[in-house]
Amino acid sequence: MTTELLKDRKRRLVEPLTYSSSMGVVPVHIGFITDFASIPRVLWPLLPPDGSYAKAAVIHDYLYTYQAIGGRWITRKQADQVFLEAMEDSGVGFITRMTVYAGVRFGGWIAWGDPIPLDDNPTEEDDGE
């Protein structure tokens, strides 16, 4: 996974990222903007935003943005389940995986809002710069 640094710790994908989950294929497009894992700064020494779960976090950010897989709407719980699955597939250790997953189940409601239609790719104009 290759990204370029933007302002405010955000990153832009410079190559596509595809993940085959149990719910379907998640195609994260070039130009997608992410902050990796949205972990409170006080926890960064233990759980940095770009830790071993970074790829899974990009997939999770994508699912929270578009709230769909393969043209089907998904719930926040389903997005979080795909995140857990992607962390396991990435080799993230059990304790770290469950800790980060518990964090998104507890606080993910803050970021879960109205989905952006896939046709409205915000990557070129809204890059945080």
C-alpha positions as CSV (number, residue, x, y, z in Angstrom):
1,M,0.0,0.0,0.0
2,T,1.5,3.3,-1.1
3,T,0.2,6.7,0.1
4,E,1.3,10.3,0.0
5,L,1.3,12.6,3.0
6,L,-1.2,15.5,2.9
7,K,-2.0,18.1,5.6
8,D,-3.2,17.2,9.1
9,R,-1.8,13.7,9.1
10,K,-4.1,12.6,6.2
11,R,-2.8,10.4,3.4
12,R,-3.9,9.8,-0.2
13,L,-3.7,6.4,-1.9
14,V,-1.5,6.5,-4.9
15,E,-2.3,2.9,-6.0
16,P,-5.5,1.0,-5.7
17,L,-6.1,-1.3,-2.8
18,T,-8.5,-4.2,-3.1
19,Y,-9.6,-6.4,-0.3
20,S,-11.7,-9.6,-0.7
21,S,-13.8,-9.9,2.4
22,S,-16.4,-12.4,3.4
23,M,-19.0,-9.8,2.4
24,G,-17.5,-9.1,-1.0
25,V,-14.7,-7.2,-2.7
26,V,-13.8,-3.7,-1.3
27,P,-12.1,-1.7,-4.1
28,V,-10.4,1.3,-2.5
29,H,-9.6,3.7,-5.4
30,I,-6.5,5.7,-6.2
31,G,-6.8,9.1,-4.5
32,F,-8.9,7.9,-1.6
33,I,-8.1,10.1,1.5
34,T,-7.5,8.3,4.9
35,D,-6.1,9.1,8.3
36,F,-5.3,5.4,8.9
37,A,-6.6,4.4,12.3
38,S,-8.4,7.2,14.2
39,I,-6.8,6.4,17.6
40,P,-6.7,9.1,20.3
41,R,-3.3,10.7,20.4
42,V,-2.6,9.7,24.0
43,L,-2.6,6.0,22.9
44,W,-0.3,6.5,19.9
45,P,2.8,5.2,21.8
46,L,1.0,1.8,22.1
47,L,-1.3,2.0,19.1
48,P,0.1,4.3,16.4
49,P,-2.4,5.3,13.6
50,D,-0.2,3.6,11.0
51,G,0.4,0.4,12.9
52,S,0.2,-3.1,11.6
53,Y,-3.5,-2.6,11.0
54,A,-3.0,0.4,8.6
55,K,-4.2,-1.5,5.5
56,A,-7.3,-2.7,7.4
57,A,-7.9,0.9,8.6
58,V,-7.9,2.3,5.1
59,I,-10.5,-0.4,4.1
60,H,-12.5,0.6,7.2
61,D,-12.3,4.3,6.4
62,Y,-13.5,3.5,2.9
63,L,-16.4,1.5,4.2
64,Y,-17.4,4.3,6.7
65,T,-17.2,6.8,3.8
66,Y,-19.3,4.9,1.2
67,Q,-21.2,2.4,3.5
68,A,-21.5,-0.2,0.7
69,I,-19.8,-3.3,-0.6
70,G,-20.6,-4.5,-4.2
71,G,-23.4,-2.0,-4.6
72,R,-25.2,-3.2,-1.3
73,W,-25.6,-1.0,1.7
74,I,-23.9,-2.1,4.8
75,T,-24.3,-1.3,8.5
76,R,-21.7,0.1,10.8
77,K,-21.5,-3.2,12.5
78,Q,-20.8,-4.9,9.2
79,A,-18.1,-2.3,8.3
80,D,-16.5,-3.0,11.7
81,Q,-16.6,-6.8,11.1
82,V,-14.8,-6.4,7.8
83,F,-12.2,-4.3,9.6
84,L,-11.7,-7.1,12.1
85,E,-11.5,-9.6,9.3
86,A,-9.0,-7.5,7.4
87,M,-6.8,-7.1,10.5
88,E,-6.8,-10.8,11.0
89,D,-5.9,-11.3,7.3
90,S,-3.0,-8.8,7.7
91,G,-1.5,-10.8,10.6
92,V,-2.4,-8.3,13.4
93,G,-2.0,-10.0,16.7
94,F,-5.1,-11.1,18.7
95,I,-4.8,-8.6,21.6
96,T,-4.1,-5.6,19.3
97,R,-6.8,-6.7,16.9
98,M,-9.4,-7.0,19.6
99,T,-8.3,-3.8,21.3
100,V,-8.6,-1.7,18.1
101,Y,-11.9,-3.5,17.2
102,A,-13.3,-2.6,20.6
103,G,-12.3,1.0,20.0
104,V,-14.2,1.2,16.7
105,R,-17.3,-0.5,18.2
106,F,-17.2,1.9,21.1
107,G,-16.4,5.2,19.3
108,G,-17.2,4.5,15.6
109,W,-20.6,6.1,15.8
110,I,-18.9,9.5,15.9
111,A,-17.5,9.0,12.3
112,W,-20.5,7.1,10.9
113,G,-22.6,9.6,9.0
114,D,-24.4,9.9,5.7
115,P,-22.6,8.0,3.0
116,I,-21.0,9.7,0.0
117,P,-22.3,8.3,-3.3
118,L,-19.5,6.4,-5.1
119,D,-20.0,8.7,-8.1
120,D,-19.0,11.7,-6.0
121,N,-15.3,10.9,-5.6
122,P,-14.1,13.6,-3.3
123,T,-10.4,12.9,-3.8
124,E,-9.3,15.4,-6.3
125,E,-10.9,18.6,-5.0
126,D,-11.0,17.8,-1.2
127,D,-7.5,16.6,-0.5
128,G,-7.0,18.4,2.8
129,E,-4.6,20.9,1.3
